[in-house]
Amino acid sequence: MSQSTIYQIINLETGRKYLGDTQLPLNKVWKEHIKQSLHSSIKPLHKEMRKYGNHRFKIVEVYECNTNELEEKKQYYIERLNAINIEDYDKYQLYDKPIIIEPGKERKPLGFQIADNRGNGKKNAIPIMGLSITTGEEVYWDSIKEATISVCGDESGYGNIIRAMNNGYKAYGYRWKRVNNRRLKKPIKAIHKVTWQEHHFESCAEAIRQVHGNSKGDGLYKALKSNGRYTWKGFIWKYL
């Protein structure tokens, strides 16, 4: 005879309890409830999950029984725990009732609930320095992405550089560290390969914007790394 599990899902914010049953593992049941809440289910549990957030709920096993006694045991625990049957959503409209918070117990907004913490949606670049293992030269980049393209030729080594920086490892011939002072941008110069006229830029990012007009500049980093063997946009590129 097959076994069923009676479980409850508790709203940690309000203490409200919902009771259900399943023959699946609870982790799969919980994933299914999350999926239903994201797909506009009208059940009170799923409306509450959308309102409070999934992290304010927990699922707990209550009782394991044979299927022939399931309904009896389920009704018993609904009454004992003062819980709501998850499937009886036509009967309960508790989610429409106002929530009364006692004075002095108001929940303060945290993290990204505060508008000033949300920013403008743009990622903050992390300036980074690489110490060459062979020459001892310190090379500065405006971002980890820029450094990755410079030493690897593409962005495939991004994660390796982050791990090296966080754990003190060597990667791609450098030891890495974050740089908090943005004034340490590494200036570069462009030398026209025919006229030998020079143009100076305060950073790679500025050169890419002025010469290429967008954020793609893989060829620049390749040229900088080549010590004059390769050119980019008709120029030889060097660090100042």
C-alpha positions as CSV (number, residue, x, y, z in Angstrom):
1,M,0.0,0.0,0.0
2,S,1.4,3.4,-1.0
3,Q,2.4,5.9,1.6
4,S,1.5,9.6,1.7
5,T,3.1,12.5,3.6
6,I,1.1,15.2,5.2
7,Y,3.0,18.5,5.3
8,Q,2.4,22.0,6.4
9,I,3.8,25.3,4.9
10,I,4.2,28.0,7.4
11,N,4.2,31.8,6.7
12,L,7.0,32.9,9.0
13,E,5.7,36.5,8.8
14,T,2.1,35.9,9.9
15,G,2.3,32.4,11.4
16,R,-0.5,31.2,9.1
17,K,-0.3,27.5,8.2
18,Y,-1.3,25.6,5.2
19,L,-1.7,21.8,5.1
20,G,-1.3,19.5,2.2
21,D,-0.4,15.9,1.2
22,T,1.9,14.3,-1.3
23,Q,3.6,11.1,-2.4
24,L,6.6,13.1,-3.6
25,P,9.7,14.3,-1.7
26,L,9.1,17.6,0.0
27,N,11.8,19.4,-1.9
28,K,9.9,18.6,-5.2
29,V,6.6,19.7,-3.6
30,W,8.1,23.0,-2.5
31,K,9.5,23.7,-6.0
32,E,6.1,23.0,-7.4
33,H,4.5,25.5,-5.1
34,I,7.1,28.1,-6.0
35,K,6.3,27.4,-9.7
36,Q,2.6,27.8,-9.2
37,S,3.1,31.1,-7.3
38,L,5.1,32.5,-10.2
39,H,2.4,31.5,-12.6
40,S,-0.4,33.5,-11.0
41,S,-2.1,30.7,-9.1
42,I,-5.2,32.1,-7.2
43,K,-4.8,29.8,-4.2
44,P,-4.3,31.8,-0.9
45,L,-0.9,30.1,-0.3
46,H,0.5,31.2,-3.6
47,K,-0.9,34.7,-3.3
48,E,0.8,35.0,0.0
49,M,4.0,33.7,-1.4
50,R,3.9,36.4,-4.1
51,K,3.1,39.0,-1.4
52,Y,5.7,38.1,1.2
53,G,8.4,36.3,-0.9
54,N,9.2,32.6,-0.9
55,H,12.0,33.1,1.7
56,R,9.4,33.9,4.3
57,F,7.9,30.4,4.1
58,K,9.1,27.0,5.2
59,I,7.8,23.5,4.5
60,V,7.7,20.9,7.3
61,E,6.6,17.2,7.4
62,V,3.8,16.6,9.8
63,Y,2.8,12.9,9.5
64,E,3.4,9.9,7.2
65,C,0.5,7.4,6.7
66,N,-1.2,4.9,4.4
67,T,-3.4,6.4,1.7
68,N,-6.5,4.7,3.1
69,E,-6.2,6.8,6.3
70,L,-5.0,10.0,4.6
71,E,-8.2,12.0,4.6
72,E,-8.9,11.2,8.3
73,K,-5.4,12.1,9.4
74,K,-5.4,15.2,7.2
75,Q,-8.6,16.6,8.7
76,Y,-7.3,15.8,12.2
77,Y,-4.1,17.8,11.7
78,I,-6.0,20.7,10.0
79,E,-8.0,21.1,13.2
80,R,-5.2,20.4,15.6
81,L,-2.8,22.9,13.9
82,N,-5.5,25.4,13.0
83,A,-4.3,25.1,9.4
84,I,-5.8,25.8,6.0
85,N,-6.3,23.0,3.5
86,I,-4.2,24.1,0.6
87,E,-6.7,22.8,-1.9
88,D,-9.8,24.6,-0.4
89,Y,-9.0,27.9,-1.9
90,D,-12.7,28.7,-2.7
91,K,-13.4,28.6,1.1
92,Y,-10.8,30.9,2.4
93,Q,-10.2,34.6,1.5
94,L,-7.9,35.3,4.4
95,Y,-5.3,36.8,2.1
96,D,-7.6,39.8,1.5
97,K,-7.7,40.7,5.2
98,P,-5.5,43.7,6.3
99,I,-2.4,42.8,8.3
100,I,-2.4,44.6,11.7
101,I,1.1,45.3,13.0
102,E,1.5,46.2,16.7
103,P,3.0,49.7,17.3
104,G,6.8,49.6,17.7
105,K,7.0,46.3,15.7
106,E,7.0,47.7,12.2
107,R,9.5,46.0,9.9
108,K,12.2,48.4,8.7
109,P,13.1,48.2,5.0
110,L,16.3,46.4,4.3
111,G,18.8,46.2,1.4
112,F,17.2,46.9,-2.0
113,Q,13.9,47.7,-0.4
114,I,15.5,51.1,0.2
115,A,15.5,53.2,-3.0
116,D,18.9,54.7,-2.4
117,N,20.5,51.2,-2.4
118,R,19.1,50.1,-5.7
119,G,21.4,52.3,-7.9
120,N,20.8,52.9,-11.6
121,G,21.0,49.4,-12.8
122,K,24.5,49.7,-14.1
123,K,27.3,47.4,-12.9
124,N,30.1,49.0,-10.9
125,A,33.5,48.2,-12.4
126,I,36.2,47.0,-10.0
127,P,39.6,48.5,-10.8
128,I,42.3,45.8,-10.6
129,M,46.1,45.5,-10.6
130,G,48.2,42.7,-12.0
131,L,51.8,42.1,-10.8
132,S,53.7,40.4,-13.6
133,I,55.6,37.4,-12.2
134,T,58.3,37.6,-14.9
135,T,59.0,41.4,-15.0
136,G,57.6,42.6,-11.7
137,E,55.7,45.3,-13.5
138,E,52.4,46.5,-12.0
139,V,49.7,46.9,-14.7
140,Y,46.4,48.6,-13.9
141,W,43.0,48.1,-15.5
142,D,39.7,49.8,-15.0
143,S,37.8,46.6,-14.6
144,I,38.2,42.8,-14.3
145,K,36.6,42.4,-17.7
146,E,39.2,44.8,-19.2
147,A,42.0,42.9,-17.5
148,T,40.7,39.5,-18.7
149,I,40.5,40.6,-22.3
150,S,44.0,42.1,-22.1
151,V,45.7,39.0,-20.8
152,C,43.5,36.2,-22.4
153,G,42.3,37.8,-25.6
154,D,38.7,37.3,-24.6
155,E,36.5,37.0,-21.5
156,S,37.0,33.2,-20.9
157,G,39.4,33.7,-18.0
158,Y,37.1,36.1,-16.0
159,G,36.4,33.6,-13.3
160,N,40.0,32.4,-13.0
161,I,41.2,36.0,-12.3
162,I,38.5,36.5,-9.7
163,R,39.5,33.3,-7.9
164,A,43.2,34.1,-8.1
165,M,42.5,37.6,-6.7
166,N,40.4,36.3,-3.8
167,N,42.7,33.4,-2.9
168,G,46.2,34.8,-3.6
169,Y,46.7,32.5,-6.6
170,K,48.7,33.2,-9.8
171,A,46.8,33.4,-13.1
172,Y,48.0,34.2,-16.6
173,G,51.4,35.2,-15.4
174,Y,50.1,37.7,-12.8
175,R,49.2,38.0,-9.1
176,W,46.0,40.0,-8.8
177,K,44.5,42.5,-6.4
178,R,41.6,45.0,-6.3
179,V,42.5,48.7,-6.5
180,N,40.3,51.1,-4.5
181,N,41.9,54.3,-5.8
182,R,40.4,55.0,-9.2
183,R,43.1,57.6,-10.0
184,L,45.4,54.6,-10.7
185,K,44.1,54.3,-14.2
186,K,46.9,53.2,-16.5
187,P,47.3,55.7,-19.3
188,I,48.1,54.5,-22.8
189,K,49.3,56.0,-26.1
190,A,48.4,55.3,-29.7
191,I,51.2,55.7,-32.4
192,H,50.0,55.9,-36.0
193,K,51.8,53.1,-37.9
194,V,52.4,55.4,-41.0
195,T,52.8,59.0,-39.7
196,W,54.0,58.0,-36.2
197,Q,51.8,60.7,-34.7
198,E,51.0,60.0,-31.1
199,H,47.7,60.3,-29.2
200,H,47.5,59.9,-25.4
201,F,44.5,58.5,-23.4
202,E,44.0,58.3,-19.7
203,S,42.8,54.7,-19.9
204,C,41.9,51.8,-22.2
205,A,38.2,52.6,-21.7
206,E,38.7,56.2,-22.9
207,A,40.6,55.0,-26.0
208,I,37.9,52.5,-26.9
209,R,35.2,55.1,-26.6
210,Q,37.0,57.7,-28.7
211,V,38.5,55.4,-31.4
212,H,35.9,52.6,-31.6
213,G,32.8,54.3,-30.3
214,N,31.5,51.4,-28.2
215,S,32.5,49.0,-25.4
216,K,34.1,46.4,-27.7
217,G,37.9,46.6,-27.8
218,D,39.3,43.1,-27.8
219,G,41.9,44.2,-30.5
220,L,43.2,47.0,-28.3
221,Y,44.2,44.6,-25.5
222,K,45.8,42.2,-27.9
223,A,47.8,45.1,-29.4
224,L,48.9,46.3,-26.0
225,K,50.0,42.9,-24.9
226,S,51.9,42.3,-28.2
227,N,54.6,45.0,-27.5
228,G,54.1,46.4,-31.0
229,R,53.7,43.2,-33.0
230,Y,50.0,43.9,-33.6
231,T,48.1,47.1,-34.3
232,W,44.5,48.1,-33.7
233,K,42.6,50.6,-35.8
234,G,45.9,51.6,-37.6
235,F,47.8,52.3,-34.4
236,I,50.5,50.7,-32.3
237,W,49.5,50.7,-28.7
238,K,51.6,51.0,-25.6
239,Y,51.2,51.7,-21.9
240,L,52.7,55.0,-20.7
